[in-house]
């Protein structure tokens, strides 16, 4: 976001700038007109006048590739610190990547954002890139402004709707054309004293033509010809090119290879002296370049096209040399996508092949499939050596871009050839694997893996690691060969780590973490998932991060660390919301339900499961639906709603049978065992539990098998089969070798504490199992009704005189709050314990905010509030948001009010009332929340200040009545500190000092007040105070 530099010839246009200023707050401005109407120049002027942080993106042909556009947008928003490039070209990953850039943009500069998107015509037919822009516009921080500039608009229905509906500012060519007054002003500024009216008439007010005439570049007699079709191109060829000094022509041609000319790159390509001379020549010719900054120059698009055509046609050898030099420099700087796009733009297929041979494998790992597809489409099949590894890469790209059948057919044909090189063959094999997986042809895929296991020997390590990963996924999801999958995943990330294939290594780690959790090794799963989450954070892969965090939350639940689980799951949910992954957000919510259920809070768990289930109507995820139903059934059982619990469990079973997924079906059977046992149907309860146990043991799912064993023991106990129950508990003891393994049994222990106590007392039960069950039972017994089993963090708040918030004794800093609004929102909740609607909260905090932005503003600040404290600090009940009633919060304002209330319980003039008043006064250290200026804060501030003054006055009266005039005076001095013009307090203070035997101080008090009212109010000392002074001075008894 570098500073804009406007050319000296630019004319300030108040009539248009005023319209732009007036449109601020609407969120969108569209400026659309043919070339040469000064669209970019106008917005540059506007950007220089507003106190916004400006992010400017100039689109070109490369912007049609979504991942290239994403990088350009991220760099404009976050600058050079935009982070690593997106690791995949899926819309979700690109949105995640841009979400990080939006956050960095907000953190770097507190000002609102002005996002300018120039040359929108470049995306007129690029639907995917346009949709990415549309998402970005909706995701920008509140109070952001977007300006779209171009000859054509974006293919976005919402933009069209707002333009046609008059819901945004639209500036067209008729608005942009110079008025006669503007033409005259420009001519005067340039010292041009010819016939202005004739020039205006000849140019029709077309800004670029007017600028050409007044700059002397276009003769007045030729001005009218510039408005004819194609005239601009002819004008550039005849007049502008002729005006270029001979020494600058070759540098200008060389640099026309670039759409945007960076100073460092230009210096390297043509030399510092030539580049400086060229910039000096361009400076007074503002119509030949757009959006110049301190570090870049962007040639007018039509001018660059003219230069590029001349370079390719008249100087082919120079074109080849310049293109090669540019691409070499770009590759050296790591700008591989830019290098590819330059090669495509310059139609240099040999260089394109060279870049791809060097970097195609890396681009594959990064997931740059759209860019690779564009590259291969530009090359055409005839320009790719069939035996080259690039041909194998091309086949893999075909699969990833939606053509698995074509890729499978072509890969098979290639592999039938005898002389195919090893690397090409391996790429083709990976294309086959991906294609068969995409087409659901599992039997063929299993056979292919069996046939190709030996072929990996000696192949490229990264390709081997990819092969191992694909095989491991197949072993997990299709053949249930978990031991082999574990070994393959470990080999995959070990190889990938050595080769620097970070994304592949992280993907393998997160997958192995999920597998270890399934196999019951939760501590090892925690280790892998923590490493994977760290890797995804570094890579900026928020979609992958959200899934990994959800599974990490499950791992924390499994080992009994519920506090960490909630924190991790909240982050997972927020990451999913940020990238608009409703499905992932719903999974995180459902897993939070698992956590609350494990903590013994079925009411909280039910609300979370219901929220997740509501989302399944949108995302249509049968697995999420199934486990949400199982969770709701467990909640209903926990609150004694046996029939409803059974109904929900049967709904889950029907879904599980339709899915034909054995682990899911076994989970349904386990819940049905619980509901049938609770209703007295012990025969079916035992059948369901036995079948579930057999499935989990066969699948080596240790955690689920332990739960099933405990459930079966409970079922047998309920049926009167004590011996059978003891046998199950003994088997369970053999599998429970560490304390963390008990955490998964918590929901079943909570359901029937009586059985749990009996189980813990059995002789055949191991000490670890007995102690763990006993501890869990004691926690349930000691929990108060409605108390959350987890100890919520304690919050201490001071807001009288200064704002201090402490969480478990540690200060919550402004950096923790992230924004002042998030901090103020917390205090607004404190002030409204009964709860508040989000619309009311936004009005209280930001009364001028448009209603359209209130929702995003509220939720973004609510997220920051929860992140600064903890997720459950705010709860929602029927669209009312409030502080969690279970949270332990100490607030000095409440303590102040409580002290005053205590005072009222005692009779006036009693020591007990005075003690309560002293407590209130000690809490008042100054005005309420001096940082907040809203009306809601002013009202509280005024009320507490008034109550404090009344309390001080009452205390003064109490001490005066007891003859303690010194202490009475102390209270009255505090009253006057707060209100120096309180006449009654002055009168009482003077009396107290006189009665305390200090008449000089009493007279001084009255004289000070007299001078104060005289100098500031222009009044004399009130009569009764004059009389009091005279009495004290004369020694009259008072």
Helices and strands as residue ranges (DSSP letters): H 14-22, E 28-32, H 39-47, E 53-58, G 61-64, H 66-78, G 79-81, H 91-108, E 113-118, G 120-123, H 127-139, E 145-150, H 157-164, E 169-171, H 173-176, H 180-189, H 196-203, H 207-214, G 220-227, H 231-235, I 236-240, H 241-243, H 246-255, E 261-262, H 263-270, H 272-283, G 286-288, E 289-290, E 296-299, H 301-314, H 316-332, H 336-345, H 349-366, H 369-379, G 381-383, H 389-400, H 404-415, H 422-439, H 442-452, G 453-456, H 461-474, I 475-479, H 482-499, H 502-519, H 522-539, H 542-558, H 562-578, H 582-598, H 602-619, H 622-638, H 642-659, H 662-678, H 682-698, H 702-718, H 722-735, G 739-745, H 746-751, H 753-760, H 767-782, E 795-798, E 804-807, E 810-811, H 814-817, H 820-831, H 838-845, H 851-868, G 871-873, E 874-877, E 880-883, E 889-891, H 892-904, H 911-923, H 935-961, H 965-978, H 983-995, H 999-1017, H 1023-1034
